[in-house]
Amino acid sequence: MWNSIFNYVFLKHGSFLELLVNY
């Protein structure tokens, strides 16, 4: 269940997460 939630958030805010990872 958590995997689905994280996947949804990642797909919805993928660009934002990428900025954090790049930083």
N, CA, C and O atoms as a Tripos MOL2 file, in Angstrom:
@<TRIPOS>MOLECULE
protein
   92    91    23     0     0
PROTEIN
NO_CHARGES

@<TRIPOS>ATOM
      1 N           0.8370   -1.2050    0.0000 N.3       1 MET1
      2 CA          0.0000    0.0000    0.0000 C.3       1 MET1
      3 C           0.8730    1.2560    0.0000 C.2       1 MET1
      4 O           0.6430    2.1860   -0.7720 O.2       1 MET1
      5 N           1.8740    1.2660    0.8760 N.am      2 TRP2
      6 CA          2.7650    2.4300    0.9260 C.3       2 TRP2
      7 C           3.4410    2.6620   -0.4090 C.2       2 TRP2
      8 O           3.6270    3.8020   -0.8330 O.2       2 TRP2
      9 N           3.8170    1.5490   -1.0860 N.am      3 ASN3
     10 CA          4.4830    1.6760   -2.3830 C.3       3 ASN3
     11 C           3.5910    2.4310   -3.3570 C.2       3 ASN3
     12 O           4.0730    3.2840   -4.1030 O.2       3 ASN3
     13 N           2.3070    2.1320   -3.3580 N.am      4 SER4
     14 CA          1.3830    2.8100   -4.2670 C.3       4 SER4
     15 C           1.3190    4.3010   -3.9470 C.2       4 SER4
     16 O           1.3020    5.1340   -4.8530 O.2       4 SER4
     17 N           1.2830    4.6300   -2.6710 N.am      5 ILE5
     18 CA          1.2170    6.0420   -2.2690 C.3       5 ILE5
     19 C           2.4780    6.7740   -2.6920 C.2       5 ILE5
     20 O           2.4140    7.8720   -3.2460 O.2       5 ILE5
     21 N           3.6330    6.1570   -2.4260 N.am      6 PHE6
     22 CA          4.8940    6.8030   -2.8000 C.3       6 PHE6
     23 C           4.9880    6.9550   -4.3050 C.2       6 PHE6
     24 O           5.4390    7.9890   -4.7990 O.2       6 PHE6
     25 N           4.5620    5.9250   -5.0450 N.am      7 ASN7
     26 CA          4.5990    5.9940   -6.5090 C.3       7 ASN7
     27 C           3.7070    7.1270   -7.0030 C.2       7 ASN7
     28 O           4.0890    7.8700   -7.9070 O.2       7 ASN7
     29 N           2.5120    7.2640   -6.4080 N.am      8 TYR8
     30 CA          1.5930    8.3270   -6.8340 C.3       8 TYR8
     31 C           2.2100    9.6900   -6.5720 C.2       8 TYR8
     32 O           2.1760   10.5650   -7.4370 O.2       8 TYR8
     33 N           2.7760    9.8750   -5.3780 N.am      9 VAL9
     34 CA          3.3870   11.1590   -5.0330 C.3       9 VAL9
     35 C           4.5820   11.4260   -5.9310 C.2       9 VAL9
     36 O           4.7930   12.5550   -6.3740 O.2       9 VAL9
     37 N           5.3710   10.3760   -6.2020 N.am     10 PHE10
     38 CA          6.5590   10.5500   -7.0410 C.3      10 PHE10
     39 C           6.1670   10.9560   -8.4530 C.2      10 PHE10
     40 O           6.7950   11.8300   -9.0500 O.2      10 PHE10
     41 N           5.1230   10.3180   -8.9900 N.am     11 LEU11
     42 CA          4.6800   10.6530  -10.3400 C.3      11 LEU11
     43 C           4.0650   12.0440  -10.3750 C.2      11 LEU11
     44 O           4.2080   12.7730  -11.3570 O.2      11 LEU11
     45 N           3.3690   12.4090   -9.2820 N.am     12 LYS12
     46 CA          2.6870   13.7040   -9.2450 C.3      12 LYS12
     47 C           3.6820   14.8340   -8.9890 C.2      12 LYS12
     48 O           3.5300   15.9340   -9.5190 O.2      12 LYS12
     49 N           4.7070   14.5530   -8.1660 N.am     13 HIS13
     50 CA          5.6960   15.5820   -7.8340 C.3      13 HIS13
     51 C           7.1000   15.0900   -8.1860 C.2      13 HIS13
     52 O           8.0590   15.3450   -7.4570 O.2      13 HIS13
     53 N           7.2070   14.3820   -9.3150 N.am     14 GLY14
     54 CA          8.4940   13.8150   -9.7210 C.3      14 GLY14
     55 C           9.5560   14.8870   -9.8950 C.2      14 GLY14
     56 O          10.6800   14.7270   -9.4190 O.2      14 GLY14
     57 N           9.2120   15.9890  -10.5770 N.am     15 SER15
     58 CA         10.1910   17.0450  -10.8280 C.3      15 SER15
     59 C          10.7100   17.6280   -9.5160 C.2      15 SER15
     60 O          11.9000   17.9140   -9.3880 O.2      15 SER15
     61 N           9.8100   17.8060   -8.5350 N.am     16 PHE16
     62 CA         10.2230   18.3880   -7.2510 C.3      16 PHE16
     63 C          11.1980   17.4590   -6.5420 C.2      16 PHE16
     64 O          12.1910   17.9150   -5.9740 O.2      16 PHE16
     65 N          10.9170   16.1470   -6.5740 N.am     17 LEU17
     66 CA         11.8050   15.1810   -5.9230 C.3      17 LEU17
     67 C          13.1520   15.1560   -6.6220 C.2      17 LEU17
     68 O          14.1920   15.0320   -5.9740 O.2      17 LEU17
     69 N          13.1360   15.2740   -7.9450 N.am     18 GLU18
     70 CA         14.3950   15.2640   -8.6980 C.3      18 GLU18
     71 C          15.2630   16.4420   -8.2930 C.2      18 GLU18
     72 O          16.4830   16.3120   -8.1950 O.2      18 GLU18
     73 N          14.6410   17.5970   -8.0570 N.am     19 LEU19
     74 CA         15.4090   18.7680   -7.6310 C.3      19 LEU19
     75 C          16.0700   18.4950   -6.2850 C.2      19 LEU19
     76 O          17.2230   18.8720   -6.0740 O.2      19 LEU19
     77 N          15.3490   17.8410   -5.3690 N.am     20 LEU20
     78 CA         15.9120   17.5340   -4.0530 C.3      20 LEU20
     79 C          17.0650   16.5490   -4.2010 C.2      20 LEU20
     80 O          18.0950   16.6860   -3.5400 O.2      20 LEU20
     81 N          16.8920   15.5580   -5.0670 N.am     21 VAL21
     82 CA         17.9430   14.5440   -5.2590 C.3      21 VAL21
     83 C          19.1810   15.1850   -5.8820 C.2      21 VAL21
     84 O          20.3060   14.9030   -5.4710 O.2      21 VAL21
     85 N          18.9670   16.0460   -6.8740 N.am     22 ASN22
     86 CA         20.0950   16.7000   -7.5290 C.3      22 ASN22
     87 C          20.8400   17.6030   -6.5600 C.2      22 ASN22
     88 O          22.0610   17.7380   -6.6380 O.2      22 ASN22
     89 N          20.0960   18.2230   -5.6410 N.am     23 TYR23
     90 CA         20.7240   19.1060   -4.6780 C.3      23 TYR23
     91 C          21.5750   18.2800   -3.7110 C.2      23 TYR23
     92 O          22.1990   18.8370   -2.8080 O.2      23 TYR23
@<TRIPOS>BOND
     1     1     2 1
     2     2     3 1
     3     3     4 2
     4     3     5 am
     5     5     6 1
     6     6     7 1
     7     7     8 2
     8     7     9 am
     9     9    10 1
    10    10    11 1
    11    11    12 2
    12    11    13 am
    13    13    14 1
    14    14    15 1
    15    15    16 2
    16    15    17 am
    17    17    18 1
    18    18    19 1
    19    19    20 2
    20    19    21 am
    21    21    22 1
    22    22    23 1
    23    23    24 2
    24    23    25 am
    25    25    26 1
    26    26    27 1
    27    27    28 2
    28    27    29 am
    29    29    30 1
    30    30    31 1
    31    31    32 2
    32    31    33 am
    33    33    34 1
    34    34    35 1
    35    35    36 2
    36    35    37 am
    37    37    38 1
    38    38    39 1
    39    39    40 2
    40    39    41 am
    41    41    42 1
    42    42    43 1
    43    43    44 2
    44    43    45 am
    45    45    46 1
    46    46    47 1
    47    47    48 2
    48    47    49 am
    49    49    50 1
    50    50    51 1
    51    51    52 2
    52    51    53 am
    53    53    54 1
    54    54    55 1
    55    55    56 2
    56    55    57 am
    57    57    58 1
    58    58    59 1
    59    59    60 2
    60    59    61 am
    61    61    62 1
    62    62    63 1
    63    63    64 2
    64    63    65 am
    65    65    66 1
    66    66    67 1
    67    67    68 2
    68    67    69 am
    69    69    70 1
    70    70    71 1
    71    71    72 2
    72    71    73 am
    73    73    74 1
    74    74    75 1
    75    75    76 2
    76    75    77 am
    77    77    78 1
    78    78    79 1
    79    79    80 2
    80    79    81 am
    81    81    82 1
    82    82    83 1
    83    83    84 2
    84    83    85 am
    85    85    86 1
    86    86    87 1
    87    87    88 2
    88    87    89 am
    89    89    90 1
    90    90    91 1
    91    91    92 2
@<TRIPOS>SUBSTRUCTURE
     1 MET1         2 RESIDUE 1 A MET
     2 TRP2         6 RESIDUE 1 A TRP
     3 ASN3        10 RESIDUE 1 A ASN
     4 SER4        14 RESIDUE 1 A SER
     5 ILE5        18 RESIDUE 1 A ILE
     6 PHE6        22 RESIDUE 1 A PHE
     7 ASN7        26 RESIDUE 1 A ASN
     8 TYR8        30 RESIDUE 1 A TYR
     9 VAL9        34 RESIDUE 1 A VAL
    10 PHE10       38 RESIDUE 1 A PHE
    11 LEU11       42 RESIDUE 1 A LEU
    12 LYS12       46 RESIDUE 1 A LYS
    13 HIS13       50 RESIDUE 1 A HIS
    14 GLY14       54 RESIDUE 1 A GLY
    15 SER15       58 RESIDUE 1 A SER
    16 PHE16       62 RESIDUE 1 A PHE
    17 LEU17       66 RESIDUE 1 A LEU
    18 GLU18       70 RESIDUE 1 A GLU
    19 LEU19       74 RESIDUE 1 A LEU
    20 LEU20       78 RESIDUE 1 A LEU
    21 VAL21       82 RESIDUE 1 A VAL
    22 ASN22       86 RESIDUE 1 A ASN
    23 TYR23       90 RESIDUE 1 A TYR
